[in-house]
Amino acid sequence: MKCKVVKINQLSGQAASIYSVIIGDEAETLLDKFINESKISFLNETKDIIKRLRTIGSITGARMQFFKPNEGEPGDGVCALYDKPESNLRLYCIQYGSELIIVGGGGHKPKSIRSLQEDEKLKSENYFLRWLSAEISTRVKEKTIQFVNDHFDFEGDIDFQGYEE
């Protein structure tokens, strides 16, 4: 599968840049898919997530307290945007400091399950971001991707291929 990391200009601002991922030749990002899937059953929670992403981009930056860390492998930056205690949605991200995040997918996380591995959709969304994080780290080490504009943006080879579920 091929994918590309793209900046979401409508959510990015002076405090942080927000990116998402386009899979293959699709028109929608993973964030778009998450919103479209979630707004039917969880409209208020979906609106809250969008509002929080706008706040991160324009006002606060990606502060640690907004994210549940360690949703992936140690040090890979995969996290979940914190939900309210009564919330049913989980949105996975890769956090690069307070200036840049990549928003992936997610979905409904019933209170009846404790770990993401108990839900195939959540597991799939999370494991994809783990793979992407490892690919980005490799390219940063190889200097084919750089952080530019005071770590607000990526520059370089942001087209990826090879993920298999």
N, C-alpha and C positions, 0 to 999 in steps of 0.2 A: 504494500500500500504506500502511496506517496502522499505527502502533506506539505503544507507551507504555513509558516508563522506570519500573521498579518497584524498590523496595528489597528486598533479600534479607535479612530479619531474622535468619535462621538463621546467616548468615555475617558479618553486621555486628556490630561491638562497640565497645568504648571507644577503639580505635586507628584504625579506619577504617569507613566505610560502603561496602557493596558493593551495587551495583545491577545489574540485567540488563534485558532488553527483551522485551516480549510483542508478537508480531506479530499484527495483526488481532484476531480474537476467540478466539485459541487460549488454552488453559489453561496451557501450558508456556512458560517463558522460554527465551531462546536458550541460557542456561546449562544448563537442564534438558535441552534437546534434545542439547546437546553431551555431557552426562554419559550420557544414555541411548544415544546412538550409539556412544560411545567405550568404555563399560564392557564391551561384549561382547568386543571384540578386545584392549583395553588396560586391563584392570581395575586392575592395580597403579598404572599411570600416572594413571588417572582418580582413584583414591583419593588419590594424592599431590597432585594439583591441588586437590582439595577441601580436603585438610589444609592446603595452603599458603594457600588463600583464607581459611580459618578463622583461621590464624595472623595474616594481614594484618589481618583485621577485629578480632581480640581482643587481639593482643600488639604487633605491630611497626608497623602502618600500612603504607601502600603505598610502601615505600622504592624508590628508583630502581634499586638493584641487583637487584630481583626481576623487572625488566621489560627486554625488548629494545626500546629506543626506535626511533623513526623507521620504524615499519611503515606509516605513512600519509604524508600531506603534511607538510612542515615546520611545526611548531608546533601540529598538531591533537591531540596527545596520544595518538594511536593507537599502541599498542604490543602486544607479545606477552608473556604470562607466561613467564618463562624456564623452559625445560625442562632436565632433566638431559641430559648429552651423549648418553646411550643412549636417550633418550626419542623417541617417534614422534609425539607430540601437540603441536599448536600451538593456544593459546587466545588470541584477540584481545581487547583491552581498550581503554578510553579512560581515561587516568589524569588526575585533577585533583589535583595535589599529592599529599601523603601521606595525605590524609583521605578521599578518595572515588575509587572506580573504577566504571566501567560495564563489566561483563563481557558480551561478545558471544558469538559462536560461534567455531568453529574446526574442527579435524579432524586427520586423519592427515597428517603431512608426511613423506613418505619421504625418507631420506637421499640418494636419487638426484636430488632436485630442489634447486636453489639458491634460487629465488625463488618467492614465493607465486603469482605470475602463471602459473606453469607448472601449477598445479592449479586447476581451475575452482571447486571447493567452497571452497578457502581464499581464492581471489580474491574470490568472492562474499561470504563472511563479512567479509573485510577491507574491501572497498569499501563495504559497508553501514555499517560503523562510521565510515568516513571521512565519509560523507554525514551520519550522525547527529551527529558531532562538529561539522561545519559548521553544522548546524541549531541545535544548542545554543549555539554561539558567537554566532550571529545573535541568538538570543533573549536571551542574556545582555546583549549590546550594546543591544538594544531594551528591556531591563529587564522582559521578560515571564517570565524565569526568573532567580532569585537563588540564590546559595549562602547557606545559613543554618546556624545551630548551629555556628559556627566552621568553616564549609566542610564539615561532615559530611553535609549534606543539600541537596537541591534543593527549591525552592518555586516554584510557578507553573505555567505551561503546559508540561506534559511529555508531551502527546499530539502525535504527529507524523504527517504525511501527505505523500506525494508521491514517495517513493523508487521509482525504476524501475531494474531491472537492465539 
